[in-house]
Amino acid sequence: MKGKIIPALILTTSLLAADCRPVYAAPEAEKPVTLRICNWEEYIDQGDWEDDEVIDLESGDIFGENSMVSDFEDWYYETYGKRVIVEYSTFGTNEDLYNMLTIGDVYDLVCPSEYMIMKLMADDMVQPLSEEFFDPGIETNYYIKGVSPYIRNIFETHDIGGVTWDKCAAGYMWGITGFVYNPEVVSKEEASTWRLLENPAYRRQVTIKDNVRDAYFAAVGALKSDLLTSAEFTGRDDYAMALQEEMNDVSPETIDNAQHYLQGIKDNLYSFETDSGKADMITGKVVANYQWSGDAVYAMDQAEEDDYYLNFAAPKESTNIYFDGWVMLKKGIAQDPAKQQAAEAFINFISRPDNAIRDMYYIGYTSVISGGDDGRVFEYLEWNYGAEDEDEATDYPVGYFFSGDPEDEDYVLTVPTEQLDRQLGAQYPSADVIRRASIMIYFDKVQSEVINRMWIRVRCFNILSVPVWVWILALMIIAACVAIYFRRKAAKERLYS
């Protein structure tokens, strides 16, 4: 060992003699900021678009050459003169993310769904957004300048413990739930109700989501179908609030009814699924799939490549309007202003209209960004769905999303009529569908425990669902075994007596 150490010491001394300039640590301001982001799988533009994928708007081309994360790192340095390194990871479900956080994983910025955002807020895990983030006078504040008035109103009028969502969360993507279906087999009327799940005409041909919140929402919608579609209920002055209360009912009676409903339809379903439903629809294994609208668009797009056409329908009882949004976590940000600035800058960067378009194109979901004074998002909508001369066309107003006014004539698309039941109707639902949309509100700890126990009983073996003939057969077998046992015992006693 000594023979190796001595030459090394000589070499080190020589190097120091050659250059005796002192070496200092880099100033704190020059150190790159490490931003730890956790998002849904395949939920951001990864770049590498093909040459024929250019979105050639009149206002200019949009093209995803590099990943959004890589482009953000470059933009951040050009804008702020500081380096940021993004450590990007993904999760599969909201519950997976929450479990990751509770076992000690640390992130600065995460993108859960609305009910999980509410849970994180209730658990005091979320870092509030800065006052500067809401200043429309700052050029790079693309989120506050471009978020849809419709989405902004929802965030500003819902709260947890008196704190409105908008103080802690910024929207990313949004949509509704419903059924992707094969119109050659299932009619629009049949697909436009949660009761499709129980329809015996499609036994073993329909799928449902394999998570408690989406499945419970569907069960409640089916169980309360008559009430929710009655003229008396839909005509109420407080219809929106009443609908929200009914769809989030966690009374013991409703939970018990939902459990029995879900257990009862298991035999009618093809499967409970999280992500396989898209492929099952595309390959024709099933004829209807309970789906988030963004994944519905993906399924319709992929099927169309093989000249196989699918449609999308929102249930008449109520559809769930869902959001995925960005929240900063206190444990990750840890009162570090550099981290918070980088996290808020990331939200703003992906909210810039051209980047929002890139993400929408790549993942199929709908951005919460309408663009404000920047018209590129609406222009993209026309580019994507505008009718051709040979199409049977229909005027389709989307003013509720872009300006907050459903009657705004500046935001009326002329689209192929068939698109009302396809990708466009899924990405930008009509005002009528939006009227019957309801959010999933946060369930507190006690409510969640009850709901989760219900879900375990649904997904695990249900003793109550065993047919009577099985019970009879089992009792006969048990009786036979008991009889054989006592006969053998009696025979042994006679043998040794």
C-alpha positions as CSV (number, residue, x, y, z in Angstrom):
1,M,0.0,0.0,0.0
2,K,2.8,2.4,0.9
3,G,4.4,2.1,-2.5
4,K,1.1,3.5,-4.1
5,I,0.5,6.2,-1.5
6,I,4.0,7.9,-1.8
7,P,3.9,8.5,-5.6
8,A,0.4,9.8,-5.2
9,L,1.5,12.3,-2.6
10,I,4.4,13.4,-4.9
11,L,2.0,13.9,-7.8
12,T,-0.4,15.8,-5.6
13,T,2.4,18.1,-4.3
14,S,3.6,18.7,-7.9
15,L,0.1,19.7,-9.0
16,L,-0.3,22.1,-6.1
17,A,3.1,23.7,-6.8
18,A,2.2,24.1,-10.4
19,D,-1.1,26.0,-9.6
20,C,-1.3,27.3,-6.1
21,R,-4.5,29.3,-6.8
22,P,-7.1,28.6,-4.0
23,V,-10.2,26.6,-4.9
24,Y,-13.5,27.9,-3.5
25,A,-17.0,26.4,-3.5
26,A,-19.3,27.9,-6.2
27,P,-21.3,30.8,-4.8
28,E,-24.8,29.7,-3.6
29,A,-26.5,31.8,-6.4
30,E,-24.6,29.8,-9.1
31,K,-25.6,26.4,-7.7
32,P,-28.4,24.8,-9.8
33,V,-31.7,24.3,-8.2
34,T,-32.9,20.7,-8.0
35,L,-36.6,20.4,-8.6
36,R,-38.2,17.1,-7.8
37,I,-41.4,16.6,-9.8
38,C,-43.8,13.6,-9.6
39,N,-46.5,13.4,-12.2
40,W,-48.9,10.7,-13.7
41,E,-47.3,8.3,-16.1
42,E,-47.1,9.5,-19.8
43,Y,-48.7,12.8,-18.8
44,I,-46.4,15.3,-20.4
45,D,-44.9,15.9,-23.8
46,Q,-41.8,13.7,-24.3
47,G,-40.8,15.4,-27.6
48,D,-39.4,13.5,-30.6
49,W,-42.4,14.3,-32.8
50,E,-42.3,13.0,-36.4
51,D,-41.9,15.6,-39.1
52,D,-45.5,15.3,-40.2
53,E,-46.7,16.1,-36.7
54,V,-46.2,19.8,-37.0
55,I,-49.2,21.8,-35.8
56,D,-49.2,24.5,-38.4
57,L,-51.4,27.2,-37.0
58,E,-51.8,30.5,-38.9
59,S,-50.1,32.2,-35.9
60,G,-47.1,29.9,-36.2
61,D,-46.0,26.3,-36.1
62,I,-45.9,24.3,-32.9
63,F,-43.6,21.3,-32.7
64,G,-42.3,19.0,-29.9
65,E,-38.7,18.4,-30.7
66,N,-37.4,18.0,-27.2
67,S,-39.1,16.9,-24.0
68,M,-41.1,19.5,-22.1
69,V,-38.9,19.0,-19.1
70,S,-35.7,19.6,-21.1
71,D,-37.2,22.7,-22.7
72,F,-38.2,24.0,-19.3
73,E,-34.6,23.7,-18.0
74,D,-33.3,25.7,-20.9
75,W,-36.1,28.3,-20.7
76,Y,-35.5,28.7,-17.0
77,Y,-31.8,29.5,-17.5
78,E,-32.6,31.9,-20.4
79,T,-35.3,33.7,-18.3
80,Y,-33.8,33.8,-14.8
81,G,-30.0,33.2,-15.4
82,K,-30.0,30.2,-13.1
83,R,-29.7,26.6,-13.7
84,V,-32.5,24.1,-12.7
85,I,-32.2,20.4,-12.8
86,V,-35.5,18.5,-12.8
87,E,-35.6,15.1,-11.2
88,Y,-38.8,13.8,-12.8
89,S,-40.6,10.7,-11.7
90,T,-44.1,9.2,-12.0
91,F,-47.0,7.5,-10.2
92,G,-49.8,5.3,-11.3
93,T,-52.8,6.3,-9.0
94,N,-53.6,9.0,-6.5
95,E,-53.4,6.4,-3.8
96,D,-49.9,5.3,-5.0
97,L,-48.7,8.9,-4.7
98,Y,-50.1,9.3,-1.2
99,N,-48.5,6.1,-0.1
100,M,-45.2,7.2,-1.6
101,L,-45.4,10.4,0.4
102,T,-46.3,8.7,3.7
103,I,-43.4,6.3,3.5
104,G,-40.9,9.1,3.1
105,D,-40.5,10.0,-0.6
106,V,-39.9,13.7,-0.9
107,Y,-41.0,15.8,-3.9
108,D,-41.3,19.6,-4.5
109,L,-44.1,19.5,-7.0
110,V,-46.8,16.8,-7.6
111,C,-49.8,16.6,-9.8
112,P,-52.7,14.6,-8.1
113,S,-56.4,14.7,-8.9
114,E,-58.9,17.0,-7.2
115,Y,-59.9,14.8,-4.3
116,M,-56.3,14.0,-3.5
117,I,-55.4,17.7,-3.7
118,M,-58.1,18.3,-1.1
119,K,-56.7,15.5,1.1
120,L,-53.2,16.9,0.9
121,M,-54.6,20.3,1.8
122,A,-56.5,18.9,4.7
123,D,-53.4,17.1,6.0
124,D,-51.5,20.4,5.9
125,M,-48.9,19.0,3.4
126,V,-49.2,21.7,0.8
127,Q,-47.2,24.9,0.4
128,P,-49.4,27.9,-0.7
129,L,-48.6,29.6,-4.0
130,S,-46.8,32.9,-3.7
131,E,-48.6,36.3,-4.1
132,E,-46.4,37.0,-7.2
133,F,-47.8,33.9,-8.9
134,F,-51.2,35.6,-9.2
135,D,-49.9,38.9,-10.6
136,P,-51.1,39.1,-14.3
137,G,-48.7,42.0,-14.8
138,I,-45.7,39.7,-14.7
139,E,-44.9,38.6,-18.2
140,T,-44.1,35.0,-17.4
141,N,-47.2,34.4,-15.3
142,Y,-48.8,32.4,-18.1
143,Y,-51.1,30.4,-15.7
144,I,-53.0,33.2,-14.2
145,K,-53.3,35.0,-17.5
146,G,-54.4,32.0,-19.4
147,V,-56.5,29.7,-17.2
148,S,-60.0,29.1,-18.3
149,P,-62.6,31.3,-16.5
150,Y,-64.7,28.3,-16.0
151,I,-61.9,26.3,-14.3
152,R,-60.8,29.4,-12.3
153,N,-64.3,29.8,-10.9
154,I,-64.4,26.2,-9.7
155,F,-61.0,26.6,-7.9
156,E,-62.0,29.9,-6.4
157,T,-65.4,28.6,-5.0
158,H,-64.3,25.3,-3.4
159,D,-62.4,25.2,-0.3
160,I,-60.8,23.0,2.4
161,G,-61.0,24.4,5.9
162,G,-61.8,27.8,4.6
163,V,-58.8,27.9,2.2
164,T,-59.9,27.9,-1.5
165,W,-58.2,25.5,-3.9
166,D,-56.7,28.3,-6.0
167,K,-54.5,29.4,-3.1
168,C,-52.6,26.1,-3.1
169,A,-53.3,24.4,-6.4
170,A,-52.9,25.3,-10.1
171,G,-54.9,23.2,-12.6
172,Y,-53.2,21.1,-15.3
173,M,-55.6,18.9,-17.2
174,W,-59.4,18.4,-16.8
175,G,-62.2,16.4,-18.2
176,I,-65.3,14.3,-17.5
177,T,-66.0,10.6,-17.1
178,G,-68.4,8.5,-19.2
179,F,-68.4,5.5,-21.6
180,V,-66.4,4.9,-24.7
181,Y,-68.5,2.5,-26.7
182,N,-68.9,0.7,-30.0
183,P,-71.8,2.4,-31.7
184,E,-72.3,-0.6,-34.0
185,V,-73.3,-2.6,-30.9
186,V,-74.4,-0.2,-28.1
187,S,-76.8,2.6,-28.8
188,K,-76.1,6.1,-27.6
189,E,-79.1,5.9,-25.3
190,E,-77.8,2.8,-23.7
191,A,-74.4,4.3,-23.2
192,S,-75.7,7.5,-21.8
193,T,-76.5,6.1,-18.3
194,W,-74.6,4.5,-15.5
195,R,-77.0,1.7,-15.7
196,L,-75.1,0.4,-18.7
197,L,-73.0,-1.4,-16.0
198,E,-75.9,-3.6,-15.1
199,N,-77.4,-4.1,-18.6
200,P,-77.7,-7.8,-19.2
201,A,-77.6,-7.4,-22.9
202,Y,-73.8,-6.7,-22.6
203,R,-72.9,-9.3,-20.0
204,R,-69.1,-9.6,-19.7
205,Q,-68.6,-6.9,-22.3
206,V,-68.3,-3.7,-20.1
207,T,-65.5,-2.6,-17.8
208,I,-65.4,-0.3,-14.8
209,K,-62.6,1.6,-13.1
210,D,-60.6,-0.3,-10.4
211,N,-60.6,2.4,-7.8
212,V,-63.0,3.2,-5.0
213,R,-63.8,6.8,-5.9
214,D,-64.7,6.3,-9.6
215,A,-66.5,3.1,-8.9
216,Y,-68.5,4.6,-6.0
217,F,-69.4,7.6,-8.1
218,A,-70.8,5.3,-10.9
219,A,-72.7,3.2,-8.4
220,V,-74.4,6.3,-6.8
221,G,-75.3,7.6,-10.2
222,A,-76.9,4.3,-11.2
223,L,-78.7,3.8,-7.8
224,K,-80.1,7.4,-7.9
225,S,-80.9,7.5,-11.6
226,D,-84.6,8.1,-11.3
227,L,-84.1,11.0,-8.9
228,L,-81.2,12.6,-10.7
229,T,-83.0,12.6,-14.1
230,S,-86.4,13.7,-12.7
231,A,-87.7,17.1,-13.9
232,E,-88.3,18.1,-10.3
233,F,-84.7,17.6,-9.4
234,T,-83.0,19.0,-12.6
235,G,-85.3,22.1,-12.3
236,R,-84.2,23.0,-8.8
237,D,-82.7,26.5,-8.4
238,D,-79.9,25.0,-6.4
239,Y,-79.4,22.1,-8.9
240,A,-75.6,22.2,-9.1
241,M,-75.2,22.1,-5.3
242,A,-77.9,19.5,-4.9
243,L,-76.3,17.3,-7.5
244,Q,-72.9,17.6,-5.8
245,E,-74.5,16.5,-2.5
246,E,-76.2,13.5,-4.0
247,M,-73.2,12.3,-5.9
248,N,-71.0,12.6,-2.8
249,D,-73.6,11.0,-0.4
250,V,-71.8,8.9,2.2
251,S,-74.7,8.1,4.4
252,P,-74.6,4.5,5.8
253,E,-77.7,3.6,3.6
254,T,-76.1,4.8,0.4
255,I,-72.7,3.2,1.2
256,D,-74.5,-0.1,1.9
257,N,-76.5,0.2,-1.3
258,A,-73.5,1.0,-3.3
259,Q,-71.6,-2.0,-1.9
260,H,-74.5,-4.4,-2.8
261,Y,-74.8,-2.7,-6.3
262,L,-71.1,-3.1,-7.1
263,Q,-71.1,-6.7,-5.8
264,G,-74.2,-7.5,-7.8
265,I,-72.8,-6.2,-11.1
266,K,-69.4,-7.9,-10.8
267,D,-70.7,-11.0,-12.7
268,N,-72.1,-8.7,-15.4
269,L,-68.8,-6.9,-16.0
270,Y,-65.8,-8.0,-18.1
271,S,-63.4,-6.6,-15.5
272,F,-62.3,-3.9,-13.1
273,E,-59.4,-2.1,-14.7
274,T,-57.1,0.9,-14.4
275,D,-55.4,1.2,-17.8
276,S,-56.3,-1.9,-19.8
277,G,-59.7,-0.7,-20.8
278,K,-58.3,1.4,-23.7
279,A,-56.7,-1.6,-25.3
280,D,-59.7,-3.8,-24.7
281,M,-61.9,-1.3,-26.5
282,I,-59.4,-0.9,-29.4
283,T,-59.1,-4.7,-29.9
284,G,-62.9,-5.2,-29.5
285,K,-62.7,-7.4,-26.4
286,V,-65.4,-5.2,-24.8
287,V,-68.1,-3.0,-26.3
288,A,-68.1,-0.3,-23.6
289,N,-65.5,1.1,-21.2
290,Y,-66.0,3.4,-18.2
291,Q,-63.3,6.0,-19.0
292,W,-61.8,9.3,-18.3
293,S,-62.3,11.6,-21.3
294,G,-58.6,12.0,-22.1
295,D,-58.1,8.2,-22.3
296,A,-61.3,8.0,-24.3
297,V,-59.8,10.4,-26.9
298,Y,-56.7,8.1,-27.0
299,A,-58.9,5.0,-27.6
300,M,-60.9,6.7,-30.3
301,D,-57.8,8.0,-32.0
302,Q,-56.1,4.6,-32.0
303,A,-59.1,2.7,-33.1
304,E,-59.7,5.2,-36.0
305,E,-56.2,4.4,-37.4
306,D,-57.6,0.9,-38.1
307,D,-60.9,2.3,-39.5
308,Y,-62.7,1.2,-36.3
309,Y,-64.9,3.9,-34.9
310,L,-65.8,4.4,-31.2
311,N,-68.0,7.0,-29.6
312,F,-68.1,8.7,-26.2
313,A,-71.2,9.4,-24.0
314,A,-71.6,11.2,-20.7
315,P,-74.2,9.6,-18.4
316,K,-77.5,11.5,-18.2
317,E,-77.6,11.2,-14.4
318,S,-74.3,13.0,-13.8
319,T,-70.8,13.0,-15.0
320,N,-67.7,13.5,-12.8
321,I,-65.7,16.6,-13.7
322,Y,-62.2,15.8,-12.7
323,F,-59.0,17.9,-12.5
324,D,-55.3,17.1,-12.1
325,G,-53.4,20.0,-10.7
326,W,-50.0,21.0,-9.4
327,V,-49.3,21.5,-5.7
328,M,-46.1,22.2,-4.0
329,L,-45.3,20.2,-0.9
330,K,-44.1,21.8,2.3
331,K,-41.7,19.0,3.1
332,G,-40.0,19.4,-0.3
333,I,-40.0,23.1,-0.7
334,A,-39.0,23.5,3.0
335,Q,-39.1,27.3,3.0
336,D,-36.6,27.4,0.1
337,P,-37.5,30.5,-2.0
338,A,-35.3,29.2,-4.9
339,K,-37.2,25.9,-5.0
340,Q,-40.6,27.6,-4.8
341,Q,-39.6,30.0,-7.6
342,A,-38.5,27.1,-9.8
343,A,-41.7,25.1,-9.0
344,E,-44.0,28.1,-9.9
345,A,-42.0,28.8,-13.0
346,F,-42.5,25.2,-14.1
347,I,-46.3,25.6,-13.7
348,N,-46.2,28.8,-15.7
349,F,-44.0,27.3,-18.4
350,I,-46.3,24.4,-19.1
351,S,-49.2,26.8,-19.0
352,R,-47.9,28.9,-21.9
353,P,-50.4,28.4,-24.7
354,D,-48.0,26.7,-27.1
355,N,-46.8,24.3,-24.4
356,A,-50.4,23.6,-23.3
357,I,-51.1,22.7,-26.9
358,R,-48.1,20.4,-27.1
359,D,-49.2,18.6,-24.0
360,M,-52.8,18.2,-25.2
361,Y,-51.6,16.9,-28.6
362,Y,-49.2,14.4,-27.0
363,I,-51.4,13.0,-24.2
364,G,-55.0,13.5,-25.4
365,Y,-56.3,15.3,-22.3
366,T,-57.6,18.8,-22.2
367,S,-55.6,21.6,-20.7
368,V,-57.2,24.0,-18.2
369,I,-55.6,26.8,-20.2
370,S,-57.9,28.7,-22.6
371,G,-55.2,31.2,-23.4
372,G,-56.7,34.6,-22.2
373,D,-55.6,37.2,-24.8
374,D,-53.5,34.6,-26.6
375,G,-55.8,32.9,-29.2
376,R,-53.7,29.9,-30.0
377,V,-55.6,27.3,-27.9
378,F,-58.9,28.2,-29.7
379,E,-57.0,28.3,-33.0
380,Y,-55.7,24.8,-32.2
381,L,-59.3,23.6,-31.6
382,E,-60.3,24.9,-35.0
383,W,-57.2,23.3,-36.6
384,N,-58.1,20.0,-35.0
385,Y,-61.8,19.8,-35.4
386,G,-62.9,22.4,-37.9
387,A,-65.4,21.0,-40.6
388,E,-64.3,20.5,-44.1
389,D,-66.6,21.6,-47.0
390,E,-67.8,18.1,-47.6
391,D,-68.7,17.4,-43.9
392,E,-72.2,17.6,-42.4
393,A,-71.5,20.4,-40.1
394,T,-72.9,21.8,-36.8
395,D,-72.1,24.9,-34.8
396,Y,-70.6,24.1,-31.4
397,P,-70.3,26.8,-28.8
398,V,-67.4,26.6,-26.3
399,G,-67.7,30.1,-24.8
400,Y,-68.2,28.8,-21.3
401,F,-64.6,27.5,-21.3
402,F,-62.9,30.3,-23.2
403,S,-64.6,33.5,-22.0
404,G,-66.9,32.3,-19.3
405,D,-70.0,33.2,-21.4
406,P,-71.8,30.2,-23.0
407,E,-73.4,32.6,-25.6
408,D,-70.1,34.2,-26.7
409,E,-70.3,34.3,-30.5
410,D,-66.5,34.6,-30.7
411,Y,-66.1,31.1,-29.5
412,V,-68.4,29.0,-31.7
413,L,-66.8,26.2,-33.8
414,T,-68.2,24.8,-37.0
415,V,-67.5,21.1,-36.7
416,P,-68.4,17.7,-38.3
417,T,-71.7,16.6,-36.7
418,E,-70.3,13.2,-35.8
419,Q,-67.7,14.9,-33.6
420,L,-70.3,15.8,-31.1
421,D,-70.3,12.1,-29.9
422,R,-66.6,11.6,-30.4
423,Q,-63.3,13.3,-29.6
424,L,-64.5,16.9,-29.5
425,G,-67.5,16.0,-27.2
426,A,-65.1,14.3,-24.9
427,Q,-62.4,17.0,-24.8
428,Y,-64.7,20.0,-24.7
429,P,-68.1,18.8,-23.4
430,S,-71.2,20.7,-24.4
431,A,-72.8,23.2,-22.0
432,D,-75.6,20.7,-21.4
433,V,-73.2,18.1,-20.2
434,I,-71.2,20.6,-18.1
435,R,-74.5,21.5,-16.4
436,R,-74.8,18.0,-15.0
437,A,-71.1,17.6,-14.1
438,S,-70.2,17.2,-10.5
439,I,-66.9,17.0,-8.6
440,M,-65.8,14.4,-6.2
441,I,-65.4,16.1,-2.9
442,Y,-62.9,15.2,-0.2
443,F,-63.9,12.5,2.2
444,D,-62.5,13.0,5.7
445,K,-60.6,10.2,7.5
446,V,-63.7,8.5,9.1
447,Q,-65.6,8.6,5.8
448,S,-62.6,7.3,3.9
449,E,-62.2,4.4,6.2
450,V,-65.8,3.4,5.8
451,I,-65.7,3.7,2.0
452,N,-62.4,1.8,1.8
453,R,-63.8,-1.1,3.9
454,M,-66.8,-1.2,1.6
455,W,-64.4,-1.4,-1.4
456,I,-62.5,-4.2,0.1
457,R,-65.7,-6.2,0.5
458,V,-66.5,-5.4,-3.1
459,R,-63.2,-6.4,-4.6
460,C,-62.5,-9.4,-2.4
461,F,-64.4,-12.7,-2.2
462,N,-68.0,-12.0,-1.3
463,I,-69.5,-14.8,0.7
464,L,-73.0,-13.5,0.1
465,S,-72.7,-13.9,-3.6
466,V,-72.2,-17.7,-3.5
467,P,-75.2,-19.5,-5.2
468,V,-77.5,-21.5,-3.0
469,W,-76.6,-24.7,-4.8
470,V,-73.0,-24.3,-3.9
471,W,-74.0,-23.9,-0.2
472,I,-76.1,-27.1,-0.5
473,L,-73.3,-29.0,-2.1
474,A,-70.8,-27.8,0.5
475,L,-73.1,-28.9,3.4
476,M,-73.6,-32.3,1.8
477,I,-69.8,-32.7,1.5
478,I,-69.3,-31.7,5.1
479,A,-72.1,-34.0,6.2
480,A,-70.6,-36.9,4.3
481,C,-67.1,-36.2,5.8
482,V,-68.6,-36.1,9.3
483,A,-70.5,-39.4,8.7
484,I,-67.3,-41.1,7.4
485,Y,-65.3,-39.8,10.4
486,F,-67.8,-41.2,12.9
487,R,-68.1,-44.5,11.0
488,R,-64.4,-45.0,11.1
489,K,-64.3,-44.0,14.8
490,A,-67.0,-46.5,15.6
491,A,-65.2,-49.2,13.6
492,K,-62.0,-48.6,15.5
493,E,-63.8,-48.8,18.9
494,R,-65.4,-52.2,17.9
495,L,-62.0,-53.4,16.8
496,Y,-60.3,-52.7,20.1
497,S,-63.2,-53.5,22.4
